[in-house]
């Protein structure tokens, strides 16, 4: 009797365990059997890689699965403004999932096996909760196969710039090599600077031209200082200034006397010059006066000459 009871208990435990296992499997695989679900449609340009039963998440938390995939979608059923979105994925999620009307839907990889999942993120609470059978426009996160060409496309300008930069550096290195050659102008200029430096060193060194000139200038300044000291010692400078002052006074008096003499002699000189001028004029008109002075005739003024009587004229003719 005890054995029968044990067998019955064992059978009931096995049945209960099988029931729990089946319930858990059904709950995980078909959540609609135990709780209500909502269905949404998500449009993609390409549904490659996604499979029915794939995970659907809300900000990283699993809320449902992919129920079905349809492609291509008729052109008149595609979302406005997205004529190239020709795949629609129907997802089933728990009814208590807070999916808003305005939200981002992304198809991306998840996990170590890089399984594709659909994730609802960045929902706007002000837009309100989405209703069952609402539609969303989704986007695909680029995978490794798509990232390669995009990375190369973005790196192409940088690679081109780097290539041109390397070419410029190569030309700059070639120019530097030419500049540093033995027969280059830069090396010749450096040699000239070296020669100028040596010349300056020789000129400024002991016994150089500048040193000799400075020595002579110092000797001259010493002589001037000695002469100044000698003048200051014997009061020669004051005596020289006093003599110069006396000489100036004498020169001033001499110039005054000369001025007075010239003032007296100049009128006489003018008279002599006038007489000499009259004499030369008469000699030009009457040169015989040098031989017969008695023939000199002087001009009489018109108002002083009186008319000669006729009798006197006759006597003078006789």
TORVEXTI-746447 format. One line per 2 residues: number of its first residue (from 0); their letters; for each residue x, y, z of C-alpha. Coordinates in steps of 0.2 Angstrom, whole numbers, plus 5000, padded with zeros to 4 digits. Each point is the difference from the previous one (the first is absolute). Layout:
BEGIN
NUM> A> X:Y:Z; ...
END
This chain:
BEGIN
0> XX> 5000:5000:5000; 5014:5012:5004
2> XX> 5009:4996:4984; 4984:5005:4990
4> XX> 4999:5016:5009; 5018:5004:4996
6> XX> 4998:4996:4982; 4985:5011:4999
8> XX> 5009:5015:5008; 5015:4997:4988
10> XX> 4988:5000:4985; 4992:5016:5006
12> XX> 5016:5008:5002; 5006:4995:4983
14> XX> 4984:5007:4992; 5001:5016:5010
16> XX> 5018:5002:4994; 4996:4997:4982
18> XX> 4985:5012:5001; 5011:5014:5007
20> XX> 5013:4997:4987; 4987:5000:4986
22> XX> 4993:5016:5008; 5017:5009:5000
24> XX> 5004:4995:4982; 4983:5006:4994
26> XX> 5002:5016:5010; 5017:5003:4993
28> XX> 4995:4995:4982; 4982:5005:4999
30> XX> 4997:5014:5013; 4983:5003:4992
32> XX> 4993:4984:5008; 5002:5007:5018
34> XX> 4999:5020:4997; 4993:5011:4987
36> XX> 5012:5006:4986; 5000:5015:4989
38> XX> 5006:4999:4981; 5010:5014:4991
40> XX> 5007:5002:4983; 5017:5007:4997
42> XX> 5006:5004:4982; 5018:4998:4995
44> XX> 5009:5003:4984; 5008:4983:5002
46> XX> 4995:4986:5011; 5016:4989:4997
48> XX> 5005:4990:5015; 4985:5002:5010
50> XX> 4990:4984:5004; 4983:4996:5007
52> XX> 5002:4997:5019; 5014:5013:5001
54> XX> 4999:5010:5016; 4991:5017:5001
56> XX> 5006:5012:5014; 4995:5016:5008
58> XX> 5016:5010:5004; 5010:4984:5002
60> XX> 4986:4990:5009; 4992:4985:4992
62> XX> 4981:5003:4997; 4996:4989:4986
64> XX> 5005:4991:4984; 4999:5002:4981
66> XX> 4984:4991:4994; 5002:5002:4981
68> XX> 5009:5008:4986; 4993:5006:4984
70> XX> 5009:5006:4984; 4998:5008:4988
72> XX> 4987:5012:5006; 4988:5007:4986
74> XX> 5005:5018:4996; 4984:5007:5005
76> XX> 5002:4992:5018; 5017:5007:5003
78> XX> 5002:5014:5013; 4998:5018:4993
80> XX> 5017:5007:4996; 5009:4983:5000
82> XX> 4996:4992:4983; 5015:4989:5001
84> XX> 4995:4991:5017; 4994:4984:4992
86> XX> 5000:4989:5015; 4988:4999:5015
88> XX> 5003:4991:5016; 4985:4996:5012
90> XX> 5005:4999:5018; 4990:4994:5015
92> XX> 5004:5008:5017; 4992:5000:5017
94> XX> 4985:5011:5001; 5007:5009:5015
96> XX> 5015:5005:4991; 5000:5019:4999
98> XX> 5004:5003:4982; 4997:5018:4994
100> XX> 4994:5006:4983; 5016:5010:4997
102> XX> 5014:4989:5004; 5016:4993:4991
104> XX> 5000:4982:4994; 5017:4993:4995
106> XX> 5005:4983:4994; 5017:4996:5007
108> XX> 5011:4986:5006; 5000:4994:5018
110> XX> 5010:4987:5010; 5016:4991:4996
112> XX> 4992:4991:4986; 4995:5016:4992
114> XX> 4982:4996:4998; 4988:5013:4993
116> XX> 4987:5007:5011; 4988:5014:4999
118> XX> 5001:5014:5013; 4988:5014:5004
120> XX> 5009:5015:5008; 4999:5018:5003
122> XX> 4981:5001:5001; 4991:5017:5003
124> XX> 4987:4999:5014; 4991:5015:4993
126> XX> 4995:4991:4985; 4990:4987:5009
128> XX> 5000:4981:5001; 4999:4991:4983
130> XX> 4985:4990:4996; 5000:4982:4994
132> XX> 5004:4998:4982; 5008:5017:4998
134> XX> 5014:5001:4988; 5018:5007:5003
136> XX> 5014:5004:4988; 5016:4991:5006
138> XX> 5019:5002:4995; 5014:4987:4999
140> XX> 5016:5003:5011; 5014:4996:4988
142> XX> 5009:4984:5003; 5018:4995:4997
144> XX> 4997:4997:4982; 4992:5017:4997
146> XX> 5012:5009:5011; 5015:4995:4990
148> XX> 4995:5009:4984; 4994:5015:5010
150> XX> 5016:5001:5010; 5010:4999:4984
152> XX> 4989:5013:4992; 5003:5012:5015
154> XX> 5018:4996:5001; 5003:5003:4981
156> XX> 5001:5019:5001; 5012:4999:5015
158> XX> 5010:4987:4991; 5001:5011:4985
160> XX> 5005:5015:5011; 5013:4989:5008
162> XX> 5007:4995:4983; 5001:5018:4995
164> XX> 5008:5005:5016; 5013:4986:4998
166> XX> 5004:5006:4983; 5002:5018:5006
168> XX> 5012:4993:5014; 5010:4991:4987
170> XX> 5002:5015:4990; 5004:5010:5015
172> XX> 5013:4987:5005; 5007:5001:4982
174> XX> 5001:5019:5001; 5009:4999:5017
176> XX> 5012:4988:4993; 5004:5011:4985
178> XX> 5002:5015:5012; 5012:4991:5011
180> XX> 5011:4994:4986; 5018:5006:4999
182> XX> 4997:5011:4985; 4984:5007:5006
184> XX> 4997:5019:5003; 4996:4997:5018
186> XX> 5016:4991:5003; 5009:5014:4991
188> XX> 4991:5013:5010; 5005:4991:5016
190> XX> 5018:5000:4995; 5000:5018:4996
192> XX> 4992:5004:5017; 5014:4989:5008
194> XX> 5013:5011:4990; 4992:5016:5006
196> XX> 5000:4994:5018; 5019:4996:4998
198> XX> 5003:5017:4993; 4990:5008:5014
200> XX> 5009:4990:5013; 5017:5005:4992
202> XX> 4994:5018:5000; 4994:5000:5018
204> XX> 5014:4990:5006; 5016:5006:5008
206> XX> 5011:5009:4987; 4985:5002:4988
208> XX> 4995:5015:4991; 4986:5005:5012
210> XX> 5012:4997:5015; 5013:5011:4992
212> XX> 4987:5013:4995; 4994:5000:5018
214> XX> 5017:5002:5007; 5004:5015:4989
216> XX> 4984:5008:5005; 5004:4997:5018
218> XX> 5017:5008:4997; 4992:5015:4992
220> XX> 4987:5002:5014; 5015:4999:5012
222> XX> 5009:5014:4991; 4985:5010:4999
224> XX> 4997:4997:5019; 5018:5005:5003
226> XX> 4999:5016:4990; 4984:5005:5008
228> XX> 5008:4997:5017; 5015:5010:4995
230> XX> 4989:5014:4994; 4990:4999:5016
232> XX> 5016:5000:5011; 5008:5016:4992
234> XX> 4984:5009:4997; 5005:5000:4981
236> XX> 4982:4998:4995; 4995:5016:5009
238> XX> 5015:5010:4993; 4996:4994:4983
240> XX> 4982:5005:5001; 5005:5017:5007
242> XX> 5013:5003:4986; 4986:4995:4988
244> XX> 4988:5012:5008; 5014:5014:4998
246> XX> 5003:4996:4982; 4982:5000:4997
248> XX> 4998:5018:5007; 5015:5006:4990
250> XX> 4993:4992:4984; 4984:5009:5004
252> XX> 5008:5017:5002; 5011:4997:4984
254> XX> 4984:4996:4990; 4992:5016:5007
256> XX> 5014:5011:4994; 5000:4991:4983
258> XX> 4981:5004:4999; 5003:5018:5004
260> XX> 5014:5002:4987; 4990:4991:4987
262> XX> 4986:5012:5004; 5011:5015:4997
264> XX> 5009:4993:4985; 4986:4994:4990
266> XX> 4992:5017:4995; 5017:5006:4995
268> XX> 5002:4984:4989; 4983:5003:4992
270> XX> 5006:5018:4996; 5016:4994:4992
272> XX> 4991:4987:4990; 4988:5013:4994
274> XX> 5014:5012:4995; 5009:4986:4991
276> XX> 4984:4995:4991; 4998:5018:4994
278> XX> 5018:5001:4995; 4999:4984:4990
280> XX> 4985:5006:4991; 5008:5017:4995
282> XX> 5015:4991:4994; 4989:4989:4989
284> XX> 4991:5015:4992; 5016:5012:5000
286> XX> 5016:4990:4999; 5010:5015:4994
288> XX> 4999:5008:5017; 5015:4989:5005
290> XX> 5011:5010:4987; 4992:5017:4999
292> XX> 4992:5004:5017; 4996:5018:4994
294> XX> 4987:4993:4989; 4990:4994:5014
296> XX> 4982:5006:4999; 4988:4999:5014
298> XX> 4982:4999:4998; 4990:5014:5006
300> XX> 4983:4999:5007; 4987:5005:4989
302> XX> 4992:5013:5012; 5017:5008:5003
304> XX> 5005:5003:4981; 4995:5017:4994
306> XX> 4998:5005:4982; 5016:5009:4993
308> XX> 4997:5016:4991; 5003:5001:4981
310> XX> 5014:5012:5001; 5010:4989:5012
312> XX> 4997:4986:4988; 5008:5009:4986
314> XX> 5015:5005:5011; 5003:4982:5005
316> XX> 4999:4995:4982; 5014:5013:4996
END
